Amino acid sequence: MGEQTEFEPGQRAPNDGEYIEVGEASFHTGIQNPKRIRLSRGERFPETSNHRRKWKKFNS
């Protein structure tokens, strides 16, 4: 059983950190100007730019 890595809008952030929008085929085509947000643990994820995108922890 693994840790959840992608999050839907409305879910709560599991940890403090920076999150970035990812798409279903982002590793092939990439997303132009993805949204980046900073959340504290327990804050809710905002809406994404479109319904097929999700949030993922950004490791800089």
Biopython code that builds the backbone (N, CA, C, O; Angstrom):
import numpy as np
from Bio.PDB.StructureBuilder import StructureBuilder

atoms = [
    (1, "MET", "N", (0.848, -1.165, 0.000)),
    (1, "MET", "CA", (0.000, 0.000, 0.000)),
    (1, "MET", "C", (0.898, 1.234, 0.000)),
    (1, "MET", "O", (1.768, 1.366, 0.860)),
    (2, "GLY", "N", (0.698, 2.116, -0.935)),
    (2, "GLY", "CA", (1.570, 3.269, -1.060)),
    (2, "GLY", "C", (0.907, 4.561, -0.631)),
    (2, "GLY", "O", (-0.286, 4.614, -0.334)),
    (3, "GLU", "N", (1.705, 5.573, -0.611)),
    (3, "GLU", "CA", (1.238, 6.911, -0.261)),
    (3, "GLU", "C", (0.581, 7.557, -1.479)),
    (3, "GLU", "O", (1.072, 7.416, -2.599)),
    (4, "GLN", "N", (-0.510, 8.253, -1.266)),
    (4, "GLN", "CA", (-1.193, 8.940, -2.353)),
    (4, "GLN", "C", (-0.308, 10.068, -2.865)),
    (4, "GLN", "O", (0.245, 10.833, -2.075)),
    (5, "THR", "N", (-0.170, 10.175, -4.204)),
    (5, "THR", "CA", (0.719, 11.188, -4.769)),
    (5, "THR", "C", (-0.021, 12.250, -5.570)),
    (5, "THR", "O", (0.526, 13.328, -5.802)),
    (6, "GLU", "N", (-1.250, 11.975, -5.999)),
    (6, "GLU", "CA", (-2.033, 12.953, -6.754)),
    (6, "GLU", "C", (-3.319, 13.244, -5.995)),
    (6, "GLU", "O", (-3.918, 12.357, -5.388)),
    (7, "PHE", "N", (-3.733, 14.515, -6.044)),
    (7, "PHE", "CA", (-4.862, 14.950, -5.232)),
    (7, "PHE", "C", (-5.886, 15.703, -6.059)),
    (7, "PHE", "O", (-5.528, 16.457, -6.964)),
    (8, "GLU", "N", (-7.146, 15.504, -5.755)),
    (8, "GLU", "CA", (-8.269, 16.162, -6.422)),
    (8, "GLU", "C", (-8.554, 17.502, -5.744)),
    (8, "GLU", "O", (-8.274, 17.667, -4.557)),
    (9, "PRO", "N", (-9.110, 18.463, -6.495)),
    (9, "PRO", "CA", (-9.559, 19.708, -5.859)),
    (9, "PRO", "C", (-10.535, 19.397, -4.718)),
    (9, "PRO", "O", (-11.400, 18.532, -4.856)),
    (10, "GLY", "N", (-10.396, 20.093, -3.611)),
    (10, "GLY", "CA", (-11.274, 19.872, -2.457)),
    (10, "GLY", "C", (-10.680, 18.945, -1.413)),
    (10, "GLY", "O", (-11.082, 18.999, -0.251)),
    (11, "GLN", "N", (-9.728, 18.089, -1.795)),
    (11, "GLN", "CA", (-9.082, 17.223, -0.812)),
    (11, "GLN", "C", (-8.179, 18.078, 0.064)),
    (11, "GLN", "O", (-7.829, 19.199, -0.303)),
    (12, "ARG", "N", (-7.804, 17.548, 1.221)),
    (12, "ARG", "CA", (-6.921, 18.270, 2.133)),
    (12, "ARG", "C", (-5.465, 17.867, 1.895)),
    (12, "ARG", "O", (-5.165, 16.701, 1.639)),
    (13, "ALA", "N", (-4.571, 18.846, 1.984)),
    (13, "ALA", "CA", (-3.142, 18.590, 1.800)),
    (13, "ALA", "C", (-2.624, 17.726, 2.950)),
    (13, "ALA", "O", (-2.887, 18.028, 4.114)),
    (14, "PRO", "N", (-1.896, 16.661, 2.637)),
    (14, "PRO", "CA", (-1.386, 15.789, 3.700)),
    (14, "PRO", "C", (-0.192, 16.387, 4.444)),
    (14, "PRO", "O", (0.059, 16.045, 5.600)),
    (15, "ASN", "N", (0.548, 17.287, 3.774)),
    (15, "ASN", "CA", (1.749, 17.890, 4.357)),
    (15, "ASN", "C", (1.911, 19.319, 3.868)),
    (15, "ASN", "O", (1.350, 19.698, 2.840)),
    (16, "ASP", "N", (2.680, 20.109, 4.606)),
    (16, "ASP", "CA", (3.052, 21.442, 4.143)),
    (16, "ASP", "C", (3.882, 21.279, 2.879)),
    (16, "ASP", "O", (4.632, 20.312, 2.746)),
    (17, "GLY", "N", (3.750, 22.219, 1.954)),
    (17, "GLY", "CA", (4.610, 22.161, 0.777)),
    (17, "GLY", "C", (4.039, 22.859, -0.426)),
    (17, "GLY", "O", (2.971, 23.470, -0.379)),
    (18, "GLU", "N", (4.783, 22.749, -1.514)),
    (18, "GLU", "CA", (4.392, 23.345, -2.781)),
    (18, "GLU", "C", (3.835, 22.233, -3.671)),
    (18, "GLU", "O", (4.388, 21.135, -3.745)),
    (19, "TYR", "N", (2.734, 22.548, -4.337)),
    (19, "TYR", "CA", (2.069, 21.577, -5.205)),
    (19, "TYR", "C", (1.909, 22.187, -6.595)),
    (19, "TYR", "O", (1.808, 23.405, -6.746)),
    (20, "ILE", "N", (1.889, 21.320, -7.607)),
    (20, "ILE", "CA", (1.820, 21.768, -8.994)),
    (20, "ILE", "C", (0.744, 20.961, -9.729)),
    (20, "ILE", "O", (0.496, 19.799, -9.410)),
    (21, "GLU", "N", (0.116, 21.596, -10.710)),
    (21, "GLU", "CA", (-0.887, 20.910, -11.530)),
    (21, "GLU", "C", (-0.209, 19.898, -12.452)),
    (21, "GLU", "O", (0.824, 20.187, -13.057)),
    (22, "VAL", "N", (-0.797, 18.725, -12.548)),
    (22, "VAL", "CA", (-0.334, 17.725, -13.514)),
    (22, "VAL", "C", (-1.535, 17.244, -14.305)),
    (22, "VAL", "O", (-2.661, 17.262, -13.809)),
    (23, "GLY", "N", (-1.296, 16.812, -15.538)),
    (23, "GLY", "CA", (-2.354, 16.303, -16.399)),
    (23, "GLY", "C", (-2.184, 14.820, -16.632)),
    (23, "GLY", "O", (-1.178, 14.232, -16.235)),
    (24, "GLU", "N", (-3.166, 14.214, -17.277)),
    (24, "GLU", "CA", (-3.144, 12.777, -17.518)),
    (24, "GLU", "C", (-2.013, 12.361, -18.450)),
    (24, "GLU", "O", (-1.560, 11.218, -18.386)),
    (25, "ALA", "N", (-1.550, 13.254, -19.310)),
    (25, "ALA", "CA", (-0.457, 12.928, -20.230)),
    (25, "ALA", "C", (0.683, 13.938, -20.098)),
    (25, "ALA", "O", (1.396, 14.193, -21.068)),
    (26, "SER", "N", (0.860, 14.506, -18.926)),
    (26, "SER", "CA", (1.842, 15.578, -18.765)),
    (26, "SER", "C", (3.275, 15.111, -19.019)),
    (26, "SER", "O", (4.123, 15.914, -19.408)),
    (27, "PHE", "N", (3.555, 13.831, -18.804)),
    (27, "PHE", "CA", (4.912, 13.358, -19.037)),
    (27, "PHE", "C", (5.224, 13.270, -20.523)),
    (27, "PHE", "O", (6.395, 13.204, -20.896)),
    (28, "HIS", "N", (4.198, 13.267, -21.388)),
    (28, "HIS", "CA", (4.403, 13.252, -22.832)),
    (28, "HIS", "C", (4.432, 14.664, -23.413)),
    (28, "HIS", "O", (5.349, 15.027, -24.150)),
    (29, "THR", "N", (3.431, 15.441, -23.074)),
    (29, "THR", "CA", (3.262, 16.739, -23.718)),
    (29, "THR", "C", (3.587, 17.911, -22.821)),
    (29, "THR", "O", (3.886, 19.001, -23.309)),
    (30, "GLY", "N", (3.534, 17.710, -21.540)),
    (30, "GLY", "CA", (3.768, 18.811, -20.605)),
    (30, "GLY", "C", (2.584, 19.758, -20.561)),
    (30, "GLY", "O", (1.770, 19.793, -21.484)),
    (31, "ILE", "N", (2.494, 20.522, -19.490)),
    (31, "ILE", "CA", (1.431, 21.509, -19.345)),
    (31, "ILE", "C", (2.075, 22.871, -19.479)),
    (31, "ILE", "O", (3.081, 23.157, -18.830)),
    (32, "GLN", "N", (1.502, 23.705, -20.314)),
    (32, "GLN", "CA", (1.991, 25.068, -20.463)),
    (32, "GLN", "C", (1.568, 25.877, -19.236)),
    (32, "GLN", "O", (0.382, 25.929, -18.912)),
    (33, "ASN", "N", (2.503, 26.495, -18.566)),
    (33, "ASN", "CA", (2.232, 27.350, -17.399)),
    (33, "ASN", "C", (1.325, 26.692, -16.351)),
    (33, "ASN", "O", (0.238, 27.203, -16.081)),
    (34, "PRO", "N", (1.747, 25.574, -15.758)),
    (34, "PRO", "CA", (0.907, 24.935, -14.738)),
    (34, "PRO", "C", (0.801, 25.809, -13.490)),
    (34, "PRO", "O", (1.730, 26.548, -13.163)),
    (35, "LYS", "N", (-0.326, 25.724, -12.801)),
    (35, "LYS", "CA", (-0.493, 26.462, -11.544)),
    (35, "LYS", "C", (0.411, 25.828, -10.493)),
    (35, "LYS", "O", (0.561, 24.607, -10.444)),
    (36, "ARG", "N", (1.017, 26.677, -9.648)),
    (36, "ARG", "CA", (1.794, 26.226, -8.500)),
    (36, "ARG", "C", (1.245, 26.921, -7.268)),
    (36, "ARG", "O", (1.001, 28.128, -7.271)),
    (37, "ILE", "N", (1.053, 26.136, -6.214)),
    (37, "ILE", "CA", (0.487, 26.681, -4.979)),
    (37, "ILE", "C", (1.306, 26.204, -3.777)),
    (37, "ILE", "O", (2.007, 25.194, -3.847)),
    (38, "ARG", "N", (1.205, 26.937, -2.695)),
    (38, "ARG", "CA", (1.813, 26.519, -1.429)),
    (38, "ARG", "C", (0.679, 26.330, -0.430)),
    (38, "ARG", "O", (-0.126, 27.234, -0.207)),
    (39, "LEU", "N", (0.627, 25.137, 0.169)),
    (39, "LEU", "CA", (-0.412, 24.823, 1.147)),
    (39, "LEU", "C", (0.209, 24.343, 2.444)),
    (39, "LEU", "O", (1.308, 23.789, 2.455)),
    (40, "SER", "N", (-0.502, 24.560, 3.527)),
    (40, "SER", "CA", (-0.140, 23.991, 4.825)),
    (40, "SER", "C", (-0.959, 22.725, 5.010)),
    (40, "SER", "O", (-2.015, 22.556, 4.400)),
    (41, "ARG", "N", (-0.467, 21.851, 5.848)),
    (41, "ARG", "CA", (-1.168, 20.599, 6.112)),
    (41, "ARG", "C", (-2.607, 20.894, 6.536)),
    (41, "ARG", "O", (-2.849, 21.727, 7.409)),
    (42, "GLY", "N", (-3.561, 20.195, 5.903)),
    (42, "GLY", "CA", (-4.969, 20.342, 6.249)),
    (42, "GLY", "C", (-5.730, 21.332, 5.393)),
    (42, "GLY", "O", (-6.961, 21.317, 5.391)),
    (43, "GLU", "N", (-5.024, 22.207, 4.654)),
    (43, "GLU", "CA", (-5.709, 23.147, 3.764)),
    (43, "GLU", "C", (-6.254, 22.378, 2.558)),
    (43, "GLU", "O", (-5.707, 21.350, 2.160)),
    (44, "ARG", "N", (-7.334, 22.897, 1.991)),
    (44, "ARG", "CA", (-7.954, 22.238, 0.833)),
    (44, "ARG", "C", (-7.311, 22.684, -0.475)),
    (44, "ARG", "O", (-6.926, 23.843, -0.638)),
    (45, "PHE", "N", (-7.204, 21.737, -1.401)),
    (45, "PHE", "CA", (-6.692, 22.049, -2.735)),
    (45, "PHE", "C", (-7.740, 22.852, -3.499)),
    (45, "PHE", "O", (-8.926, 22.526, -3.445)),
    (46, "PRO", "N", (-7.313, 23.908, -4.217)),
    (46, "PRO", "CA", (-8.253, 24.699, -5.021)),
    (46, "PRO", "C", (-8.596, 23.972, -6.333)),
    (46, "PRO", "O", (-8.060, 22.905, -6.631)),
    (47, "GLU", "N", (-9.488, 24.574, -7.090)),
    (47, "GLU", "CA", (-9.835, 24.032, -8.407)),
    (47, "GLU", "C", (-8.622, 24.094, -9.326)),
    (47, "GLU", "O", (-7.771, 24.973, -9.186)),
    (48, "THR", "N", (-8.548, 23.162, -10.262)),
    (48, "THR", "CA", (-7.490, 23.156, -11.267)),
    (48, "THR", "C", (-7.974, 23.896, -12.509)),
    (48, "THR", "O", (-9.135, 24.296, -12.586)),
    (49, "SER", "N", (-7.078, 24.078, -13.483)),
    (49, "SER", "CA", (-7.424, 24.800, -14.710)),
    (49, "SER", "C", (-8.439, 24.061, -15.574)),
    (49, "SER", "O", (-9.215, 24.690, -16.294)),
    (50, "ASN", "N", (-8.438, 22.727, -15.509)),
    (50, "ASN", "CA", (-9.484, 21.951, -16.174)),
    (50, "ASN", "C", (-9.760, 20.683, -15.385)),
    (50, "ASN", "O", (-8.980, 20.306, -14.510)),
    (51, "HIS", "N", (-10.869, 20.027, -15.695)),
    (51, "HIS", "CA", (-11.345, 18.908, -14.875)),
    (51, "HIS", "C", (-10.482, 17.649, -14.956)),
    (51, "HIS", "O", (-10.650, 16.751, -14.131)),
    (52, "ARG", "N", (-9.568, 17.553, -15.918)),
    (52, "ARG", "CA", (-8.734, 16.356, -16.041)),
    (52, "ARG", "C", (-7.391, 16.503, -15.326)),
    (52, "ARG", "O", (-6.572, 15.585, -15.370)),
    (53, "ARG", "N", (-7.156, 17.624, -14.678)),
    (53, "ARG", "CA", (-5.891, 17.842, -13.980)),
    (53, "ARG", "C", (-6.030, 17.548, -12.486)),
    (53, "ARG", "O", (-7.122, 17.582, -11.920)),
    (54, "LYS", "N", (-4.884, 17.260, -11.873)),
    (54, "LYS", "CA", (-4.821, 16.992, -10.438)),
    (54, "LYS", "C", (-3.636, 17.749, -9.872)),
    (54, "LYS", "O", (-2.860, 18.356, -10.611)),
    (55, "TRP", "N", (-3.504, 17.708, -8.559)),
    (55, "TRP", "CA", (-2.385, 18.346, -7.870)),
    (55, "TRP", "C", (-1.386, 17.283, -7.459)),
    (55, "TRP", "O", (-1.771, 16.175, -7.086)),
    (56, "LYS", "N", (-0.094, 17.619, -7.525)),
    (56, "LYS", "CA", (0.977, 16.713, -7.130)),
    (56, "LYS", "C", (2.040, 17.508, -6.389)),
    (56, "LYS", "O", (2.303, 18.663, -6.725)),
    (57, "LYS", "N", (2.651, 16.894, -5.382)),
    (57, "LYS", "CA", (3.706, 17.557, -4.599)),
    (57, "LYS", "C", (4.861, 17.911, -5.522)),
    (57, "LYS", "O", (5.294, 17.088, -6.328)),
    (58, "PHE", "N", (5.361, 19.140, -5.403)),
    (58, "PHE", "CA", (6.451, 19.636, -6.240)),
    (58, "PHE", "C", (7.733, 19.572, -5.445)),
    (58, "PHE", "O", (7.851, 20.197, -4.391)),
    (59, "ASN", "N", (8.695, 18.817, -5.948)),
    (59, "ASN", "CA", (9.989, 18.689, -5.283)),
    (59, "ASN", "C", (11.020, 19.496, -6.050)),
    (59, "ASN", "O", (11.464, 19.089, -7.123)),
    (60, "SER", "N", (11.396, 20.632, -5.503)),
    (60, "SER", "CA", (12.366, 21.485, -6.202)),
    (60, "SER", "C", (13.782, 21.127, -5.833)),
    (60, "SER", "O", (14.724, 21.745, -6.329)),
]
sb = StructureBuilder()
sb.init_structure("model")
sb.init_model(0)
sb.init_chain("A")
sb.init_seg("    ")
for serial, (resi, resn, name, xyz) in enumerate(atoms, 1):
    if name == "N":
        sb.init_residue(resn, " ", resi, " ")
    sb.init_atom(name, np.array(xyz, "f"), 0.0, 1.0, " ", f" {name:<3s}", serial, name[0])
structure = sb.get_structure()
